[in-house]
Amino acid sequence: MTGAAVAPVLPDHPALAPVRPLLDALGSAGWPEPGDWSCLAAARGIRNAPGMQLAFVAPSAPALSALDFERRIHERGEVETRPRCWHDAFHACAWLAFPRAKARINALHVADGADASPNRRSRLRNFLTLLDEGGIIVASTRPDLLNLLRGFCWRALFSDRRQAVREAMDFVIFGHALYERALSMHYGATGKGILLEVGPDYFSLSLQGRLAFLDMRIETLISDPAFEPSARFLQPVPIKGIPGWDAANEDPAYYDDVAQFRPGRRKAA
C-alpha cells in the first residue's frame, strides 16, 4: 500500500456500514492512493459499461468538466480520484459496492451528452447526478411503510411504527456525497430516495448480498426505456430521522422539527 501515514477515521455508524468492508479490504493504516483502489477494483473484476477494467487515476490539471470526467471513465476506464479526499474515496467505494448501477449511470451520462440548459444537463442527467451524489435506497417488504415515507408522515413512520421500520425497512446510502455528509450526520442531511418493495427473503441476505441485489435493481430501473427520470421521482429522506441513525430520535418530539422533517410537496409530481 502507498497510503499516507495518517489513517482516515471512519465513524462506527450504521449509515457507513456498506463502505466499511471496502475500506477494511484495502488493509492500510493510511489514506489509499488511486492505485490502491485500482488493485481492489481489479480483484473484484469491476468494469465500465464497454467492458474495460476500471482504474482509479490521479486527477487532470486543469480539472475536467463533469461530462468529460464521465467520458474518461466510459472511453478509457479511468476514474479520476483525489487522494486524501473523503468525497472521492466514497466515489470509489460506490463503484465497488454498486458496479452495475454506476456503469449504467456513466454510460447514460455519456450517451445523453450536453444540452442547451444553463448547467448543460438534460432532465435525465440531472436525475442521474442527484442519484449519484445524494441517493439512498429504501427497501421494504411493507408497502404501507413505503407509503408513509412517500406521504412525508415522519412521526407516524419513524416513531409510531418504529419497530416495524427496524424489522421491515433497509436504508442503504448510494450517493458518495451523502456518505460524506453521513460522516458527521450533519443537521438536516437529506438523501434522494429510491423506494423499492422487496420480498421477505431480502432480509435473510448478507450485507454483500443485499448490495448486489440493490445494484441489480437500480441498474434495471434506470435501463428501462419506459422509465421517466425526474427529480420528483426521488423521495426526500432526512437521514437523521432513521431509527438507530441518531440517538436523539428516540424521543417522538424529535420529529416535530419542521426544519428537518418538512410536511411535503404542495403540488403533485
Secondary structure, DSSP 4 states (H G I P E B T S, - for coil): ----SSPP-----GGGTTTHHHHHHH--SSPPPHHHHHHHHHHHT-B-TTSPBPEEEPPPSSPPPHHHHHHHHHHH-EEE--TT-HHHHHHHHHHHHSHHHHHHHHHHHHHH---SSTTS--HHHHHHHHHHHHEEEEEES-HHHHHHHHTT-HHIIIIITHHHHHHHEEEEE--HHHHHHHTTT-TT-EEEEEEEE--GGGGGS-HHHHHHHHHHHHHHHHH-TT----GGGSEEEEGGGSTTS-GGGGSGGGGG-TTTS----SS--
